Amino acid sequence: MRIPAMILSMLTGGALLAATPLFAQLQTPLGNVGLPGIGRGVGDLLDTAENGVDGLGRLAQREADRLLQLRDRRLTQLLRQNRDLIERDMRGDLARRGEILVTAPTEGAMDALRRAGFSVIAEEQIEGLDLAIVRLRVPAGLSLARAEALARKAAPGAEIAVDNLHWQSGSLGRESSALPSFALLAATAGSPVDTPIGIIDGAPGPSFRPMAIKGFANGAPLASDHGSAIVSLLRNEGAGRIWVADVYGSDPAGGNALAIVRALGWLASSGCKLVTISLVGPRNAVLERAIRQAQRSGIVIVAAVGNDGPAAPPAYPASYDAVVAVTGVDRKGRALIEAGRALHVDYAAPGAEVHAMNARGRPVILRGTSFATPLVAIRLADALARGGDWQARLDREARDLGPRGEDRRFGRGLLCEQCARKP
């Protein structure tokens, strides 16, 4: 697999990428899965490389390949441990076993699917989104991939999807002995940002007090470090009202598309005007429809581009139309080497040496596009609260990085540059 020419050009043109962690804690519905590190960071390697432009390209290629290998190992491990709950779909992506989802099917489509051997598990109306979804049980003896193909052939006009899994896109590092900068800022901050903000992630720890928490997976809500970090970053950068939807709990098949759709509906019903999602997965028709419905009601969705590297498939929900896609940079304004890609990028924010709180309420140092995303979200929430054209306001605030103007690496620029930094 070759890294895209654009990425090689970026590396060899002087926009050097940041170092990756020595040991990656990859987020899965099972929690942190420790895998061998990505090795010496690309930033360090570039500092000592003596092979010229060709050498830099080879280094970038190796790191991109290694990130994809880590991704494949993570997914394979999850599948092996949970074959009773998870299987691969037609594209090879992971999804909940034995279920097909159909959005607002017609009577004719349902009749055709029943004749093909599918049976109804449940029909539900998603609150807040005016969206009807039918869950179908796969015919006995068929794999999910074969059942998906059969369903599409039986009802070609229906909007059919499997229940794909999504993963948190950040690494939780060591605890910090020093209080993070936001602990100092909290006492002197001005008026809180009053825009109602929703989070789709894991639940925060007991020391965090959002407006409400609701679970959308087995064992949810369940305190998680990742969800706690997202809440603490928003809260301590000024968020006044936060709702949290836990789509993971203790469920190995958590983070599925239907859980995210239900969570989005609840947040819409709760009055949230902005929803931040630091999760990544494959394109999914049901989730895409739900996001469109939320956007039509005036909700802005902000999402991470993920941490599977520039050679990974496009990340969703960041790649859906009109979703604000966020990437991460290090302290020198260099794109994170592990930053994934989306079909578009809107803004960048700090994604390395980010200071927040874990589920125990202790300071931790973070890395990943997961943690850049709430920093963009809080600036966007402030722009919404001020009224008018929020994008124009953010564009004026953003610092241009890379080539002059909007580009595919940093979008329209860097926001919240000094947020969540150690004093």
C-alpha positions as CSV (number, residue, x, y, z in Angstrom):
1,M,0.0,0.0,0.0
2,R,1.4,3.4,-1.0
3,I,1.0,6.5,1.0
4,P,-0.8,9.2,-1.0
5,A,1.4,11.5,-2.9
6,M,-0.1,14.5,-1.1
7,I,1.1,13.1,2.2
8,L,4.6,12.5,0.9
9,S,4.7,16.0,-0.4
10,M,3.6,17.4,2.9
11,L,6.4,15.6,4.7
12,T,9.1,16.4,2.3
13,G,8.0,20.0,1.9
14,G,8.9,21.0,5.4
15,A,5.6,20.5,7.3
16,L,7.1,17.8,9.5
17,L,4.8,15.5,11.4
18,A,4.8,15.0,15.2
19,A,6.1,12.0,17.2
20,T,3.8,9.1,18.0
21,P,3.6,7.6,21.5
22,L,6.1,5.0,22.4
23,F,3.3,2.7,23.5
24,A,-0.1,3.1,22.0
25,Q,-3.2,2.6,24.1
26,L,-5.8,1.9,21.4
27,Q,-9.4,2.5,22.3
28,T,-11.9,-0.3,21.7
29,P,-15.4,-1.1,23.1
30,L,-13.4,-3.4,25.5
31,G,-11.4,-0.5,26.8
32,N,-7.7,0.2,26.3
33,V,-5.9,-2.5,24.3
34,G,-2.2,-2.2,24.7
35,L,-0.3,-2.9,21.6
36,P,3.4,-2.6,20.7
37,G,4.3,1.1,20.2
38,I,4.7,2.8,16.9
39,G,8.3,3.1,17.8
40,R,10.4,6.2,17.6
41,G,8.2,9.2,16.6
42,V,8.4,10.4,13.0
43,G,9.4,13.8,14.3
44,D,12.5,12.3,16.0
45,L,13.3,10.2,13.0
46,L,13.1,13.1,10.7
47,D,15.4,15.1,13.0
48,T,18.1,12.5,12.6
49,A,17.5,11.2,9.1
50,E,20.4,11.5,6.7
51,N,18.9,10.0,3.6
52,G,17.5,13.1,2.0
53,V,14.0,13.4,0.5
54,D,13.8,9.7,-0.5
55,G,14.6,8.7,3.1
56,L,11.9,10.9,4.5
57,G,9.4,9.4,2.1
58,R,10.4,5.9,3.2
59,L,10.0,6.8,6.9
60,A,6.6,8.2,6.3
61,Q,5.6,5.1,4.3
62,R,6.8,2.8,7.1
63,E,4.9,4.7,9.8
64,A,1.7,4.8,7.7
65,D,2.0,1.0,7.1
66,R,2.6,0.4,10.8
67,L,-0.5,2.4,11.8
68,L,-2.6,0.3,9.4
69,Q,-1.1,-2.9,10.9
70,L,-2.0,-1.7,14.4
71,R,-5.6,-1.0,13.3
72,D,-5.9,-4.4,11.7
73,R,-4.6,-6.1,14.8
74,R,-7.0,-4.2,17.0
75,L,-10.0,-5.2,14.9
76,T,-8.9,-8.8,14.6
77,Q,-8.3,-9.1,18.4
78,L,-11.8,-7.6,19.1
79,L,-13.4,-10.0,16.6
80,R,-11.6,-13.1,18.0
81,Q,-12.7,-12.3,21.5
82,N,-16.3,-11.7,20.7
83,R,-17.4,-13.9,17.8
84,D,-20.8,-14.4,19.4
85,L,-21.5,-10.7,19.2
86,I,-19.5,-9.3,16.3
87,E,-18.8,-10.3,12.7
88,R,-17.6,-8.7,9.4
89,D,-19.9,-7.2,6.9
90,M,-19.6,-7.2,3.1
91,R,-16.8,-4.7,3.2
92,G,-14.9,-6.5,6.0
93,D,-15.8,-3.9,8.6
94,L,-17.0,-5.0,12.1
95,A,-20.7,-4.9,13.0
96,R,-23.1,-6.5,15.5
97,R,-23.8,-10.1,14.6
98,G,-27.0,-11.3,13.0
99,E,-28.8,-8.0,12.4
100,I,-29.7,-5.8,9.5
101,L,-31.1,-2.3,9.8
102,V,-33.7,-0.8,7.4
103,T,-34.6,2.9,7.6
104,A,-38.2,3.8,7.0
105,P,-39.0,0.8,4.8
106,T,-42.1,0.6,2.6
107,E,-44.6,-2.2,2.9
108,G,-43.3,-3.7,-0.3
109,A,-39.7,-3.7,0.9
110,M,-40.7,-5.4,4.2
111,D,-42.7,-8.1,2.3
112,A,-39.8,-8.8,0.1
113,L,-37.4,-9.1,3.0
114,R,-39.7,-11.4,4.9
115,R,-40.0,-13.6,1.8
116,A,-36.2,-13.7,1.7
117,G,-36.1,-15.1,5.2
118,F,-35.6,-12.0,7.4
119,S,-37.7,-11.6,10.5
120,V,-38.5,-8.5,12.5
121,I,-36.6,-8.1,15.8
122,A,-38.1,-4.6,16.6
123,E,-39.4,-1.5,15.1
124,E,-38.6,1.8,16.7
125,Q,-39.1,5.5,16.2
126,I,-36.0,7.5,17.1
127,E,-37.0,10.3,19.4
128,G,-35.8,13.8,18.4
129,L,-35.1,12.8,14.8
130,D,-38.4,11.7,13.2
131,L,-36.7,8.6,12.0
132,A,-38.2,5.0,11.8
133,I,-35.8,2.1,11.9
134,V,-36.6,-1.7,11.7
135,R,-34.2,-4.2,13.0
136,L,-34.2,-7.5,11.1
137,R,-32.8,-10.9,12.2
138,V,-30.6,-12.5,9.6
139,P,-31.9,-15.9,8.1
140,A,-30.5,-18.9,10.0
141,G,-27.2,-20.2,8.6
142,L,-26.2,-17.0,6.8
143,S,-23.2,-14.9,7.6
144,L,-23.8,-11.2,8.0
145,A,-22.0,-10.4,4.8
146,R,-24.1,-12.9,2.8
147,A,-27.3,-11.7,4.5
148,E,-26.5,-8.1,3.7
149,A,-26.1,-9.0,0.0
150,L,-29.3,-10.9,0.0
151,A,-31.2,-8.0,1.7
152,R,-30.0,-5.6,-0.9
153,K,-31.0,-7.9,-3.7
154,A,-34.4,-8.6,-2.2
155,A,-35.3,-5.0,-1.6
156,P,-33.1,-2.9,-3.9
157,G,-34.9,0.4,-3.2
158,A,-34.7,0.1,0.6
159,E,-32.1,1.9,2.7
160,I,-30.3,-1.1,4.3
161,A,-27.3,-1.1,6.6
162,V,-25.5,-3.3,9.1
163,D,-24.9,-2.1,12.7
164,N,-21.3,-1.1,12.3
165,L,-19.0,-0.5,15.3
166,H,-17.2,2.8,16.0
167,W,-14.1,3.4,18.1
168,Q,-12.8,6.2,20.3
169,S,-9.9,8.0,18.6
170,G,-7.4,9.0,21.2
171,S,-4.7,7.7,23.6
172,L,-4.8,8.2,27.3
173,G,-1.3,8.7,28.6
174,R,0.3,8.9,31.9
175,E,-1.1,10.7,34.9
176,S,0.4,14.2,35.4
177,S,1.9,15.4,38.6
178,A,1.0,19.0,37.9
179,L,-2.4,20.5,37.6
180,P,-3.3,21.2,34.0
181,S,-3.7,24.7,32.8
182,F,-7.5,24.6,32.7
183,A,-7.5,24.0,36.5
184,L,-6.0,27.4,36.8
185,L,-8.2,29.0,34.2
186,A,-11.4,27.8,35.7
187,A,-11.2,30.2,38.6
188,T,-10.6,33.2,36.4
189,A,-12.6,32.3,33.3
190,G,-15.3,34.7,32.1
191,S,-18.9,33.9,31.4
192,P,-19.5,30.2,30.6
193,V,-20.5,29.2,27.1
194,D,-24.2,28.7,27.3
195,T,-24.8,26.7,24.1
196,P,-26.2,23.3,25.1
197,I,-23.6,20.7,24.1
198,G,-24.0,16.9,23.6
199,I,-21.3,14.3,23.8
200,I,-21.5,10.8,22.3
201,D,-18.8,8.7,23.9
202,G,-18.3,6.8,27.1
203,A,-19.7,8.2,30.4
204,P,-17.6,10.5,32.7
205,G,-16.5,9.6,36.2
206,P,-18.5,10.5,39.3
207,S,-16.6,13.8,39.9
208,F,-18.1,15.2,36.7
209,R,-21.6,16.6,36.8
210,P,-23.2,17.1,33.4
211,M,-26.8,18.1,33.0
212,A,-27.7,14.5,32.3
213,I,-26.1,11.1,31.4
214,K,-28.0,8.3,29.5
215,G,-26.8,4.9,28.5
216,F,-27.3,3.3,25.0
217,A,-25.3,0.1,25.5
218,N,-25.3,-2.9,27.9
219,G,-23.8,-1.8,31.2
220,A,-24.1,1.9,30.4
221,P,-23.7,4.5,31.8
222,L,-20.2,3.3,32.9
223,A,-17.4,5.7,33.8
224,S,-14.6,5.8,31.3
225,D,-11.4,7.6,31.0
226,H,-12.0,8.7,27.4
227,G,-15.5,10.1,28.1
228,S,-14.2,11.8,31.3
229,A,-11.4,13.5,29.3
230,I,-13.9,14.8,26.7
231,V,-16.2,16.2,29.4
232,S,-13.3,17.8,31.3
233,L,-11.9,19.5,28.2
234,L,-15.2,21.0,27.4
235,R,-16.1,22.0,31.0
236,N,-12.8,23.6,31.7
237,E,-12.7,25.5,28.5
238,G,-16.0,27.1,29.5
239,A,-18.9,24.8,28.6
240,G,-21.8,25.5,30.9
241,R,-24.4,22.9,29.9
242,I,-23.4,19.4,28.8
243,W,-25.4,16.2,28.1
244,V,-23.5,12.9,27.8
245,A,-24.7,9.8,25.9
246,D,-22.7,6.7,26.7
247,V,-22.7,4.3,23.7
248,Y,-20.2,1.9,25.2
249,G,-20.9,0.9,28.7
250,S,-19.4,-2.6,29.2
251,D,-20.7,-3.9,25.9
252,P,-18.1,-5.4,23.5
253,A,-20.4,-4.5,20.6
254,G,-20.8,-1.0,22.0
255,G,-20.3,2.1,19.8
256,N,-22.5,0.6,17.2
257,A,-24.3,2.7,14.7
258,L,-27.8,2.2,16.2
259,A,-26.6,3.2,19.6
260,I,-25.1,6.4,18.2
261,V,-28.4,7.1,16.3
262,R,-30.4,6.6,19.5
263,A,-27.9,8.8,21.4
264,L,-28.2,11.6,18.8
265,G,-32.0,11.5,19.0
266,W,-31.9,11.8,22.8
267,L,-29.5,14.7,22.6
268,A,-31.7,16.4,20.0
269,S,-34.7,16.0,22.3
270,S,-32.7,17.4,25.2
271,G,-32.2,20.7,23.3
272,C,-28.5,20.3,22.4
273,K,-27.4,22.6,19.6
274,L,-24.0,21.1,19.1
275,V,-22.9,17.5,19.4
276,T,-19.2,16.4,19.6
277,I,-18.3,12.8,18.6
278,S,-14.7,11.6,19.1
279,L,-15.4,8.3,17.4
280,V,-14.6,6.8,14.1
281,G,-16.0,4.0,12.0
282,P,-17.1,3.1,8.4
283,R,-19.8,4.8,6.4
284,N,-23.2,3.7,7.5
285,A,-26.5,4.6,5.8
286,V,-28.6,4.6,9.0
287,L,-26.2,6.9,10.9
288,E,-25.8,9.1,7.9
289,R,-29.5,9.6,7.6
290,A,-29.7,10.4,11.4
291,I,-27.0,13.0,11.1
292,R,-28.8,14.6,8.2
293,Q,-32.0,14.7,10.2
294,A,-30.2,16.3,13.2
295,Q,-28.5,18.9,10.9
296,R,-31.9,19.8,9.4
297,S,-33.1,20.7,12.9
298,G,-30.2,23.1,13.3
299,I,-27.8,20.9,15.3
300,V,-24.1,21.2,14.4
301,I,-22.1,17.9,14.5
302,V,-18.3,18.0,15.2
303,A,-16.3,14.8,14.8
304,A,-12.7,13.6,14.9
305,V,-10.8,12.3,11.8
306,G,-9.3,9.4,13.9
307,N,-5.9,8.1,14.6
308,D,-5.3,5.4,12.0
309,G,-2.9,7.4,9.9
310,P,-3.1,9.1,6.5
311,A,-3.3,5.8,4.6
312,A,-6.4,4.6,6.5
313,P,-9.9,4.6,4.9
314,P,-11.9,7.9,5.4
315,A,-13.2,8.2,8.9
316,Y,-16.9,8.6,9.6
317,P,-18.9,10.5,11.0
318,A,-16.3,13.1,10.2
319,S,-16.6,12.5,6.5
320,Y,-20.4,12.9,6.3
321,D,-21.6,16.1,4.5
322,A,-21.6,19.2,6.6
323,V,-20.0,17.5,9.7
324,V,-17.2,19.7,11.1
325,A,-14.2,17.4,10.7
326,V,-11.3,18.0,13.2
327,T,-7.6,17.0,13.0
328,G,-4.9,17.4,15.6
329,V,-1.5,19.1,15.7
330,D,1.4,19.1,18.1
331,R,2.9,22.1,20.0
332,K,4.8,23.1,16.9
333,G,1.7,23.1,14.7
334,R,2.7,19.9,12.9
335,A,0.0,17.5,12.0
336,L,-0.1,14.3,14.1
337,I,1.5,11.5,12.2
338,E,-1.3,9.2,13.4
339,A,-4.1,11.6,12.4
340,G,-6.5,9.8,10.0
341,R,-8.2,11.3,7.0
342,A,-11.7,12.4,6.2
343,L,-13.2,13.4,2.9
344,H,-12.8,17.0,4.1
345,V,-11.1,18.7,7.1
346,D,-12.5,21.9,8.6
347,Y,-10.2,22.8,11.5
348,A,-7.2,21.7,13.6
349,A,-6.7,22.0,17.4
350,P,-4.1,20.8,19.9
351,G,-3.9,17.0,19.8
352,A,-0.6,16.3,21.6
353,E,0.4,16.9,25.2
354,V,-3.2,17.8,25.9
355,H,-4.0,18.0,29.7
356,A,-7.4,16.8,31.0
357,M,-8.9,14.6,33.7
358,N,-9.5,10.8,33.8
359,A,-12.4,9.0,35.4
360,R,-10.8,9.3,38.8
361,G,-10.6,13.0,38.5
362,R,-6.9,13.0,38.1
363,P,-4.8,15.0,35.6
364,V,-3.7,13.1,32.6
365,I,-1.7,13.8,29.4
366,L,-3.5,13.0,26.2
367,R,-2.8,12.5,22.6
368,G,-5.1,12.1,19.5
369,T,-7.7,13.7,17.4
370,S,-10.3,12.7,20.0
371,F,-9.0,15.5,22.2
372,A,-8.6,18.1,19.5
373,T,-12.3,17.7,18.7
374,P,-13.9,19.1,21.9
375,L,-11.5,22.0,21.7
376,V,-12.9,23.0,18.3
377,A,-16.4,22.2,19.6
378,I,-16.1,24.7,22.5
379,R,-15.0,27.5,20.1
380,L,-17.8,26.6,17.8
381,A,-20.3,26.6,20.8
382,D,-19.1,30.1,21.7
383,A,-19.6,31.3,18.2
384,L,-23.1,29.9,18.1
385,A,-23.9,31.6,21.4
386,R,-22.8,34.9,19.9
387,G,-25.1,34.6,16.9
388,G,-24.6,35.3,13.3
389,D,-22.3,33.3,11.0
390,W,-20.4,30.9,13.3
391,Q,-18.1,29.7,10.5
392,A,-17.0,33.2,9.5
393,R,-16.3,33.9,13.2
394,L,-14.2,30.7,13.5
395,D,-12.4,31.4,10.3
396,R,-11.4,34.8,11.6
397,E,-10.2,33.2,14.9
398,A,-8.3,30.3,13.2
399,R,-4.5,30.6,12.5
400,D,-3.6,29.5,9.1
401,L,-1.2,26.5,8.9
402,G,0.4,24.8,5.9
403,P,-0.3,26.2,2.4
404,R,-2.0,29.6,2.4
405,G,-5.7,29.3,2.8
406,E,-7.9,26.2,3.3
407,D,-6.1,22.9,2.7
408,R,-6.7,19.2,3.2
409,R,-4.3,18.8,6.1
410,F,-5.4,21.6,8.5
411,G,-8.7,22.8,7.0
412,R,-9.3,26.5,7.6
413,G,-6.7,26.7,10.4
414,L,-5.9,26.1,14.0
415,L,-8.3,26.9,16.8
416,C,-8.0,26.9,20.6
417,E,-4.2,27.0,20.2
418,Q,-3.4,27.5,23.9
419,C,-6.2,25.4,25.3
420,A,-5.6,22.5,27.6
421,R,-1.9,23.2,27.9
422,K,0.3,22.7,31.0
423,P,1.3,26.0,32.6
